[in-house]
Amino acid sequence: MALHSFSRFGQLYPPSAPAFFFLQKKKSSAQVGLLQFAVPKKSLKYLTLIPLFLIACKKDPKLKETELDTFTVIKKQVDTLSPILKTEKESNQNIITVDASKMPIRLKLEIKNQDEQLILRLENLSQPKMKAYLKTDQPMNLRFNQIRLPDNTFDGPFGQSIEYETRQKGEYWLVLSKNNMASGETPTGKFFIKIE
């Protein structure tokens, strides 16, 4: 068997595959060493899968789900007249009668004179506890001085907020006036009261 290319009818044909294999140059020992450490094709398939596994197992950072509030808040003016039943004036006292069954009650009021006293008469109060808050537009010397109970006894003085257990059912009075122990600001001006 010839190891060289042969011709047939004047054409050159390459040697057959087994003969071609033996015709190649001999490899140096360095090249043979490299070939020994070369990675087989089957192993390459597995090596390409490793990055895929790493990417698949990678934990994504926790995403915070934020829900958008699609409701818009419409500021409604506080109805301060509906709970008022009647208003009276006696010398330096303004007496405002309020239906306590319509709690919470919000009132925007004003004191015009320094010696003026404001009395809130809470009719039909039947809840076990009453809270009242006083908020002024500007610094004022004003507080809840006393509370009158249905049995005509008084308790106080208090500050600009009051939390009182209403053990008796009936009519309670909240007396607002200047704080005689404090000095400085006048007790005149506009203020807001919330009773719940």
C-alpha positions in Angstrom: 0.0 0.0 0.0 1.4 3.3 -1.0 1.6 6.1 1.4 1.9 8.8 -1.2 -0.8 10.3 -3.3 -1.4 8.5 -6.5 -2.7 9.5 -9.9 -5.2 7.8 -12.0 -5.8 9.0 -15.5 -3.5 12.0 -14.9 -5.2 13.3 -11.8 -3.8 13.4 -8.4 -5.9 12.0 -5.6 -5.2 12.5 -1.9 -4.3 9.4 0.0 -7.1 7.5 1.8 -7.9 8.4 5.4 -5.7 5.8 7.1 -2.8 6.6 4.9 -3.3 10.4 5.5 -3.2 9.8 9.2 0.3 8.3 9.0 1.6 11.0 6.6 1.2 13.8 9.1 4.2 15.2 10.8 5.3 13.8 14.1 4.3 15.9 17.1 6.8 17.2 19.5 6.7 16.1 23.2 5.5 19.6 24.2 2.6 19.3 21.8 1.8 15.8 23.0 1.7 17.1 26.6 -0.7 19.8 25.7 -2.9 17.3 24.0 -3.0 15.1 27.0 -4.3 18.0 29.1 -6.8 19.1 26.5 -10.5 18.9 27.6 -12.5 16.3 25.7 -15.6 17.5 23.8 -18.1 15.8 26.1 -16.5 17.7 29.1 -17.0 21.0 27.2 -20.7 20.4 27.1 -20.7 20.0 30.9 -18.5 23.1 31.4 -20.9 25.2 29.4 -23.8 24.1 31.7 -22.0 25.4 34.9 -22.5 29.1 34.1 -26.1 28.4 33.2 -26.6 26.8 36.6 -25.0 29.7 38.4 -27.2 32.2 36.6 -30.3 30.2 37.3 -29.5 29.9 41.0 -28.6 33.5 41.4 -30.9 35.2 43.9 -32.5 38.3 42.7 -32.7 41.2 45.2 -36.0 41.4 46.9 -38.2 43.8 45.1 -40.5 45.9 47.2 -44.0 45.8 45.9 -45.4 49.3 46.1 -49.1 49.8 45.5 -50.0 53.1 44.2 -52.9 54.7 46.0 -55.4 55.7 43.3 -57.6 57.5 45.7 -57.3 61.2 46.2 -58.0 62.8 49.5 -60.6 65.6 49.2 -60.3 67.9 52.1 -63.8 68.5 53.4 -64.5 71.5 55.5 -65.6 70.6 59.0 -69.3 71.2 59.6 -69.2 73.2 62.8 -72.8 74.3 62.9 -74.8 71.0 62.9 -74.1 69.9 66.5 -74.9 73.4 67.9 -78.4 73.5 69.2 -78.5 77.0 70.6 -76.2 79.9 71.6 -76.9 82.3 74.5 -75.0 85.3 75.9 -75.2 86.3 79.6 -72.9 89.2 80.8 -69.4 87.8 80.2 -70.4 84.3 79.4 -71.1 82.7 76.0 -73.1 79.5 76.4 -73.2 77.1 73.5 -75.4 74.1 73.7 -74.3 71.1 71.8 -75.9 67.7 71.1 -73.3 65.2 72.5 -75.0 62.2 70.8 -73.5 63.5 67.6 -69.8 62.9 68.7 -67.2 63.7 67.5 -67.9 67.4 67.6 -65.7 70.0 66.0 -66.2 73.7 66.6 -64.4 76.8 65.4 -65.0 79.5 68.0 -63.7 82.9 69.0 -63.3 84.9 72.2 -63.3 88.6 71.7 -62.9 90.0 75.2 -60.2 89.2 77.8 -62.8 88.6 80.6 -65.1 86.5 78.4 -65.9 82.9 79.4 -67.1 80.2 77.1 -69.3 77.4 78.3 -70.0 74.4 76.2 -73.1 72.6 77.4 -73.0 68.9 76.2 -76.5 67.5 76.3 -77.3 63.8 76.1 -73.7 62.6 76.9 -73.9 58.9 77.4 -70.5 57.5 76.5 -68.1 56.3 79.3 -65.2 58.6 78.5 -64.9 62.1 77.0 -61.9 63.7 75.4 -61.6 67.3 74.4 -58.8 69.2 72.6 -58.2 72.9 72.2 -56.1 74.2 69.4 -55.4 77.9 68.9 -54.5 79.8 65.7 -52.0 81.9 67.7 -50.5 81.6 71.2 -53.4 82.2 73.6 -53.8 82.1 77.4 -56.8 79.8 77.2 -57.6 76.4 78.8 -60.4 74.1 80.0 -60.9 75.6 83.5 -63.6 73.4 84.8 -66.1 70.6 84.0 -69.5 70.6 85.5 -71.0 67.2 86.1 -74.8 66.2 85.8 -75.0 66.3 89.7 -73.9 70.0 89.7 -70.4 69.3 91.1 -67.3 70.8 89.4 -63.9 69.4 88.7 -60.8 71.1 87.4 -58.7 73.0 86.5 -57.4 71.3 83.3 -55.1 72.4 80.5 -55.7 72.6 76.7 -56.8 69.0 76.6 -59.0 67.0 78.9 -59.7 63.3 79.2 -62.5 62.6 81.7 -64.4 59.5 82.7 -68.1 60.3 82.5 -69.7 57.9 85.0 -72.9 59.8 85.1 -75.3 60.2 82.1 -76.7 63.6 81.4 -75.5 67.2 80.8 -71.9 68.1 81.1 -70.4 71.6 80.9 -67.0 72.5 79.7 -65.9 75.9 81.0 -63.2 77.7 78.9 -61.5 80.9 80.1 -58.1 82.4 80.6 -55.6 80.8 82.9 -55.2 83.2 85.9 -51.9 81.7 87.0 -50.3 82.3 83.6 -49.2 85.7 82.2 -48.3 86.9 78.8 -50.6 86.0 75.9 -54.2 87.3 75.9 -57.1 84.9 75.9 -58.6 86.5 72.8 -58.7 85.1 69.3 -59.9 82.2 67.2 -59.5 78.6 68.3 -60.7 75.1 67.4 -62.3 72.5 69.8 -62.7 68.8 69.1 -64.8 66.7 71.5 -65.0 63.0 71.2 
